[in-house]
Amino acid sequence: MATIDVPEQVSVLADAEALRKACKGWGTDEKAIISVLGHRNAVQRKQIRLAYEDLYQEDLIKRLESELSGDFEKAVYRWILDPADRDAVLANVAIKKLSPDHHVIVEISCTRSPEELLAVRRAYQARYKHSLEEDVAAHTKGDTRKAWNKLLMFNRDRSYSGGLRSCREDLRPSEIAPTSIDITTSNRGGQSDSGGLRSSRHIKENSSSSNLHQISKQVITQSFYCCLQLLVALVSAFRYDGEEINTRVANSEAKILHEAVKDKEFNHEEIIRILSTRSKMQLMATFNRYRDDHSTTITKNLEGDSGDEFLKALRTTIRCLNDPKKYFEKVLRNSIRRVGTDEDALTRVIVTRAEKDLKDIKELYHKRNSVPLDQAVAKDTTGDYKALLLTLLGRED
């Protein structure tokens, strides 16, 4: 359930005028901004933006950006955006970091509905004039960028037939090292340093054996390469969103997952196929069967090397698909308990879940930590940033 308190009757014109007044003059009235935006849902916030622009021929978002600063400005900016546009921004920020935040990409891909994820991809393309996949390729540095490029080329050049093939099958045997894969290619022929994929014709030409022999000194581990394969599959997914499950399939795929985990074959193509194509209800049945058959959860069996990129992405994927509320509670707990609050994570969860299930996440947080979430947030934040977060949590401070 949502946590924000929204009035039954709202005048978007009055709200636009109140925000104009709050931004006018020498000082900004942050409390007035919170009192308006903190109590409006996504539809109302969009109507306010449109009314403000119509009244004052000015973009409200840009005006607020110029008036506010710090964590408060970032939280207001992300709150006022349409949900799909917000997720597009979060994804863009995540992939442009020096060390991309894979967990944010997994989170967006696995906790949104199929229609919501499709809307995110459309919003991303409208905002950045590239597909989400293209920008992941363009803004990932060095060997990682080349891995994305090759992966996207292979996946776009092939019709989908029930699951992604193993990344190892796409490379010539002579190019596969025992413990790592060199998958970089030349930038010649239209691939600029700043991004974008070449045409499908050029992709085919540059996937030829002659181009594959242009090997760089950059080497990427197989674990990281398969992590990229998983992320592309998740971002591209459009799952069945109904309640029906197939018990026989759940039993069979629980066995497949157990065999892969037991044999430490975490790069197994079947894991990626199952996690990226099955409905969430079907996956929950599979995970429950796994637990019943082996007296432990699959995530417990996946615990291991903290530096294994694929293993980390795999655990995050399963947690997001199986119990998103429990996942978000843990993100909040970690963001507050760490040395120095992780404001990015704290803002992301509160802003994205306030209109969905934040009330349930709050209850789970209280149960697991013996402290109310709003109390923990109040202790770890200050000023207008604190006031906005508490308002979205349903508490006025």
C-alpha positions as CSV (number, residue, x, y, z in Angstrom):
1,M,0.0,0.0,0.0
2,A,1.0,3.6,-0.6
3,T,2.2,5.9,2.1
4,I,1.6,9.4,0.6
5,D,-1.5,11.3,1.9
6,V,-3.3,12.8,-1.1
7,P,-6.4,15.1,-0.6
8,E,-9.6,14.1,-2.3
9,Q,-10.0,17.5,-4.0
10,V,-7.0,19.2,-5.7
11,S,-6.8,22.4,-7.7
12,V,-3.8,22.1,-10.0
13,L,-4.0,25.8,-10.9
14,A,-3.8,26.7,-7.2
15,D,-0.9,24.3,-6.8
16,A,0.9,25.8,-9.7
17,E,0.4,29.3,-8.3
18,A,1.6,28.2,-4.9
19,L,4.8,26.7,-6.4
20,R,5.4,29.9,-8.4
21,K,5.1,31.9,-5.2
22,A,7.4,29.5,-3.3
23,C,10.1,30.1,-6.0
24,K,9.6,33.8,-6.4
25,G,11.7,36.4,-4.6
26,W,15.0,36.2,-2.8
27,G,14.4,33.0,-0.9
28,T,12.8,29.7,-1.7
29,D,9.9,28.5,0.4
30,E,11.0,24.8,0.6
31,K,8.2,24.0,3.1
32,A,5.6,25.2,0.6
33,I,7.1,23.0,-2.1
34,I,7.0,20.0,0.1
35,S,3.4,20.7,1.3
36,V,2.2,20.7,-2.3
37,L,4.3,18.1,-4.1
38,G,4.6,15.7,-1.1
39,H,0.8,15.3,-1.1
40,R,0.2,14.7,-4.9
41,N,0.1,11.5,-6.8
42,A,1.8,11.0,-10.2
43,V,-1.2,12.0,-12.3
44,Q,-1.7,15.2,-10.2
45,R,2.0,16.1,-10.4
46,K,2.0,15.9,-14.1
47,Q,-1.1,18.1,-14.3
48,I,0.6,20.6,-12.0
49,R,3.6,20.7,-14.4
50,L,1.4,21.3,-17.4
51,A,-0.6,24.0,-15.6
52,Y,2.6,25.7,-14.4
53,E,4.0,25.8,-17.9
54,D,0.7,27.0,-19.4
55,L,0.4,29.8,-16.8
56,Y,4.0,31.0,-16.7
57,Q,5.6,29.7,-20.0
58,E,8.3,28.1,-17.9
59,D,9.3,24.5,-17.1
60,L,8.5,23.8,-13.5
61,I,11.2,21.1,-13.2
62,K,13.9,23.4,-14.5
63,R,12.8,26.1,-12.1
64,L,12.9,23.8,-9.1
65,E,16.4,22.6,-10.2
66,S,17.6,26.2,-10.2
67,E,16.0,26.9,-6.8
68,L,17.0,23.8,-4.9
69,S,20.3,22.0,-4.2
70,G,21.8,18.9,-2.8
71,D,20.0,15.7,-1.8
72,F,16.7,17.7,-1.4
73,E,16.9,18.9,-5.0
74,K,17.7,15.4,-6.3
75,A,14.7,13.9,-4.3
76,V,12.3,16.6,-5.5
77,Y,13.5,16.1,-9.1
78,R,13.0,12.4,-9.0
79,W,9.7,12.7,-7.3
80,I,8.1,15.1,-9.7
81,L,9.0,13.1,-12.8
82,D,6.5,10.6,-14.3
83,P,7.4,7.1,-12.9
84,A,8.6,5.7,-16.2
85,D,10.7,8.8,-16.9
86,R,12.1,8.6,-13.4
87,D,13.2,5.0,-13.9
88,A,14.8,6.0,-17.2
89,V,16.8,8.6,-15.4
90,L,17.8,6.2,-12.6
91,A,18.9,3.6,-15.2
92,N,20.9,6.3,-17.1
93,V,22.7,7.4,-13.9
94,A,23.4,3.8,-13.0
95,I,25.1,2.9,-16.3
96,K,27.1,6.1,-16.6
97,K,28.9,5.6,-13.3
98,L,32.6,4.6,-13.5
99,S,31.5,1.3,-12.0
100,P,28.0,0.7,-13.3
101,D,25.3,0.0,-10.6
102,H,24.1,-3.4,-12.0
103,H,21.7,-3.8,-9.1
104,V,19.8,-0.7,-10.1
105,I,19.3,-2.1,-13.6
106,V,18.2,-5.5,-12.1
107,E,15.9,-3.7,-9.7
108,I,14.1,-1.7,-12.4
109,S,13.9,-4.8,-14.7
110,C,12.5,-7.2,-12.1
111,T,10.3,-5.2,-9.8
112,R,8.3,-3.4,-12.4
113,S,5.4,-4.9,-14.3
114,P,5.9,-5.9,-17.9
115,E,3.9,-2.8,-19.1
116,E,5.9,-0.6,-16.7
117,L,9.2,-1.9,-17.9
118,L,8.1,-1.3,-21.5
119,A,7.1,2.3,-20.6
120,V,10.6,2.8,-19.1
121,R,12.3,1.6,-22.2
122,R,10.1,4.0,-24.3
123,A,10.8,6.9,-21.9
124,Y,14.5,6.2,-22.0
125,Q,14.5,6.3,-25.8
126,A,12.4,9.5,-25.9
127,R,14.7,11.2,-23.3
128,Y,18.1,10.1,-24.5
129,K,17.5,9.4,-28.2
130,H,19.1,5.9,-27.7
131,S,17.7,2.6,-26.5
132,L,18.6,1.5,-23.0
133,E,20.7,-1.3,-24.4
134,E,22.6,1.1,-26.6
135,D,23.5,3.5,-23.7
136,V,24.6,0.6,-21.5
137,A,27.0,-0.3,-24.4
138,A,28.1,3.3,-25.0
139,H,28.7,4.4,-21.4
140,T,30.4,1.3,-20.1
141,K,34.1,1.8,-20.2
142,G,36.8,-0.2,-21.9
143,D,36.5,-3.9,-22.1
144,T,33.0,-3.8,-20.6
145,R,31.7,-1.6,-23.4
146,K,33.0,-3.9,-26.0
147,A,31.4,-6.8,-24.3
148,W,28.0,-5.1,-24.4
149,N,28.5,-4.2,-28.1
150,K,29.2,-7.8,-29.0
151,L,26.4,-9.1,-26.9
152,L,23.9,-6.8,-28.4
153,M,25.1,-7.6,-31.9
154,F,24.6,-11.3,-31.3
155,N,21.2,-10.9,-29.6
156,R,19.8,-8.5,-32.3
157,D,21.1,-10.7,-35.1
158,R,19.3,-13.7,-33.9
159,S,15.6,-14.5,-33.5
160,Y,14.6,-15.5,-30.0
161,S,13.8,-19.2,-29.8
162,G,13.1,-19.9,-26.2
163,G,16.1,-18.6,-24.5
164,L,19.5,-17.0,-25.0
165,R,22.3,-19.3,-26.0
166,S,25.5,-19.6,-24.0
167,C,27.8,-16.7,-24.5
168,R,30.6,-19.3,-25.2
169,E,28.8,-20.7,-28.2
170,D,29.0,-17.3,-29.9
171,L,32.8,-17.2,-30.0
172,R,35.2,-19.3,-32.0
173,P,36.8,-22.1,-29.9
174,S,40.2,-20.6,-30.5
175,E,39.1,-17.4,-28.9
176,I,37.9,-18.9,-25.6
177,A,40.5,-19.0,-22.9
178,P,40.1,-21.4,-20.0
179,T,39.3,-18.8,-17.4
180,S,38.5,-15.6,-19.4
181,I,37.2,-14.4,-22.7
182,D,38.7,-11.6,-24.9
183,I,35.6,-10.2,-26.6
184,T,36.8,-6.7,-27.7
185,T,36.5,-5.5,-31.3
186,S,37.8,-2.6,-33.3
187,N,36.0,0.8,-33.1
188,R,36.4,1.2,-36.8
189,G,33.4,1.4,-39.1
190,G,31.0,3.7,-37.3
191,Q,31.2,2.9,-33.5
192,S,32.2,6.1,-31.8
193,D,33.6,6.4,-28.3
194,S,30.5,8.2,-27.1
195,G,28.0,5.5,-28.0
196,G,25.5,4.1,-30.4
197,L,25.3,0.8,-32.3
198,R,26.1,0.4,-36.0
199,S,23.5,-0.7,-38.5
200,S,22.6,-4.4,-38.7
201,R,24.4,-4.7,-42.0
202,H,27.6,-3.3,-40.5
203,I,27.1,-5.5,-37.4
204,K,27.2,-8.6,-39.6
205,E,30.2,-7.4,-41.4
206,N,32.1,-6.7,-38.2
207,S,31.1,-10.0,-36.7
208,S,33.2,-11.7,-39.3
209,S,36.2,-13.8,-38.4
210,S,38.6,-11.1,-39.7
211,N,37.2,-8.6,-37.2
212,L,37.2,-11.1,-34.4
213,H,40.9,-11.5,-34.8
214,Q,41.5,-7.8,-33.9
215,I,42.0,-8.7,-30.2
216,S,42.6,-6.0,-27.7
217,K,44.7,-6.3,-24.5
218,Q,41.5,-5.7,-22.5
219,V,40.2,-9.0,-21.1
220,I,36.9,-9.6,-19.4
221,T,36.2,-12.6,-17.2
222,Q,33.5,-15.0,-18.2
223,S,31.6,-14.3,-15.0
224,F,31.3,-10.6,-16.0
225,Y,30.4,-11.4,-19.6
226,C,27.6,-13.7,-18.5
227,C,26.4,-11.0,-16.0
228,L,26.0,-8.7,-19.0
229,Q,24.1,-11.4,-20.8
230,L,21.7,-11.7,-17.9
231,L,21.2,-7.9,-17.7
232,V,20.3,-7.6,-21.4
233,A,17.9,-10.5,-21.1
234,L,16.2,-8.9,-18.0
235,V,15.9,-5.4,-19.6
236,S,14.5,-6.9,-22.7
237,A,11.9,-9.1,-21.0
238,F,8.2,-8.9,-21.4
239,R,6.8,-11.5,-19.1
240,Y,3.4,-13.1,-18.8
241,D,1.8,-11.2,-15.9
242,G,-1.0,-13.5,-14.9
243,E,-1.7,-15.8,-12.0
244,E,-1.5,-19.2,-13.8
245,I,1.4,-21.5,-13.0
246,N,2.6,-24.9,-14.3
247,T,3.5,-27.2,-11.5
248,R,5.3,-29.6,-13.7
249,V,7.5,-26.8,-15.2
250,A,8.2,-25.5,-11.6
251,N,9.4,-29.0,-10.5
252,S,11.5,-29.4,-13.6
253,E,13.1,-26.0,-13.5
254,A,13.8,-26.2,-9.8
255,K,15.9,-29.3,-10.6
256,I,17.7,-27.5,-13.4
257,L,18.5,-24.6,-11.1
258,H,19.7,-27.0,-8.4
259,E,22.0,-28.9,-10.8
260,A,23.5,-25.6,-12.0
261,V,24.1,-24.3,-8.5
262,K,25.4,-27.7,-7.3
263,D,27.9,-27.9,-10.1
264,K,28.8,-24.2,-9.8
265,E,27.7,-23.6,-13.4
266,F,26.4,-20.2,-12.7
267,N,26.9,-19.2,-16.3
268,H,24.5,-21.9,-17.4
269,E,22.3,-20.7,-20.2
270,E,19.3,-22.3,-18.6
271,I,19.5,-20.1,-15.5
272,I,19.3,-17.0,-17.7
273,R,16.5,-18.4,-19.8
274,I,14.4,-19.3,-16.7
275,L,15.0,-16.0,-14.9
276,S,14.3,-13.8,-18.0
277,T,11.3,-15.5,-19.5
278,R,9.1,-17.0,-16.8
279,S,6.3,-15.1,-15.1
280,K,6.9,-13.9,-11.6
281,M,4.2,-16.3,-10.3
282,Q,5.8,-19.2,-12.1
283,L,9.3,-18.3,-10.7
284,M,7.9,-18.1,-7.2
285,A,6.5,-21.6,-7.6
286,T,9.9,-22.7,-8.9
287,F,11.8,-21.1,-6.0
288,N,9.3,-22.6,-3.5
289,R,9.8,-26.1,-5.0
290,Y,13.6,-25.6,-4.8
291,R,13.3,-24.7,-1.1
292,D,10.9,-27.6,-0.3
293,D,13.2,-30.1,-2.1
294,H,16.5,-29.0,-0.7
295,S,15.5,-27.4,2.7
296,T,17.2,-24.1,1.8
297,T,16.6,-21.2,-0.5
298,I,18.3,-20.8,-3.8
299,T,19.8,-17.5,-2.7
300,K,21.5,-19.2,0.3
301,N,23.1,-21.7,-2.1
302,L,24.3,-18.8,-4.3
303,E,26.2,-17.1,-1.5
304,G,29.9,-17.0,-2.4
305,D,32.6,-14.8,-3.9
306,S,31.6,-11.1,-3.3
307,G,33.7,-10.2,-6.4
308,D,31.8,-12.4,-8.7
309,E,29.7,-10.0,-10.8
310,F,27.4,-12.7,-12.2
311,L,26.8,-14.3,-8.9
312,K,25.9,-10.9,-7.4
313,A,23.5,-10.1,-10.2
314,L,22.0,-13.5,-9.9
315,R,21.2,-13.1,-6.2
316,T,19.8,-9.6,-6.8
317,T,17.6,-10.9,-9.6
318,I,16.1,-13.7,-7.6
319,R,15.5,-11.5,-4.6
320,C,13.7,-8.9,-6.7
321,L,11.6,-11.4,-8.5
322,N,10.7,-13.6,-5.5
323,D,10.1,-11.0,-2.8
324,P,10.6,-7.4,-3.9
325,K,9.3,-6.0,-0.5
326,K,11.9,-7.9,1.4
327,Y,14.5,-6.8,-1.2
328,F,13.6,-3.1,-0.8
329,E,13.6,-3.4,3.0
330,K,17.2,-4.7,2.9
331,V,18.2,-1.8,0.5
332,L,16.8,0.7,3.0
333,R,18.5,-1.1,6.0
334,N,21.8,-1.1,4.3
335,S,21.5,2.5,3.2
336,I,20.9,3.6,6.8
337,R,23.2,1.3,8.7
338,R,26.3,1.9,6.6
339,V,29.0,4.4,7.7
340,G,27.5,7.5,6.2
341,T,24.0,7.3,4.8
342,D,23.6,6.1,1.2
343,E,21.3,8.9,0.2
344,D,21.0,7.7,-3.4
345,A,19.6,4.3,-2.4
346,L,17.4,5.8,0.4
347,T,15.9,8.3,-2.0
348,R,15.5,5.8,-4.8
349,V,13.5,3.3,-2.7
350,I,11.2,5.9,-0.9
351,V,10.5,7.9,-4.1
352,T,9.8,4.8,-6.3
353,R,7.7,2.9,-3.8
354,A,5.8,5.7,-2.0
355,E,2.8,5.2,-4.4
356,K,3.0,1.4,-4.5
357,D,4.0,-0.7,-1.5
358,L,6.0,1.5,0.9
359,K,3.6,1.0,3.7
360,D,4.2,-2.8,3.6
361,I,8.0,-2.2,3.3
362,K,7.7,0.1,6.4
363,E,6.0,-2.6,8.4
364,L,8.6,-5.2,7.3
365,Y,11.4,-2.8,8.2
366,H,9.9,-2.3,11.7
367,K,9.5,-6.0,12.2
368,R,13.0,-6.9,11.2
369,N,14.9,-3.9,12.8
370,S,12.7,-3.1,15.9
371,V,12.7,0.5,14.8
372,P,10.1,2.4,12.7
373,L,11.5,3.3,9.3
374,D,10.5,7.0,9.6
375,Q,12.3,7.2,13.0
376,A,15.5,5.7,11.4
377,V,15.2,8.1,8.4
378,A,14.7,11.1,10.8
379,K,17.8,10.1,12.7
380,D,20.0,9.8,9.6
381,T,18.8,12.8,7.5
382,T,18.4,16.5,8.0
383,G,16.7,19.7,6.8
384,D,14.4,19.9,3.9
385,Y,15.6,16.5,2.5
386,K,14.5,14.9,5.8
387,A,11.1,16.7,5.7
388,L,10.4,15.5,2.1
389,L,11.3,11.9,2.8
390,L,9.2,11.8,6.0
391,T,6.2,13.3,4.1
392,L,6.5,10.6,1.5
393,L,6.7,8.1,4.3
394,G,3.4,9.4,5.6
395,R,4.7,11.3,8.6
396,E,4.9,15.0,9.1
397,D,7.9,16.2,11.1
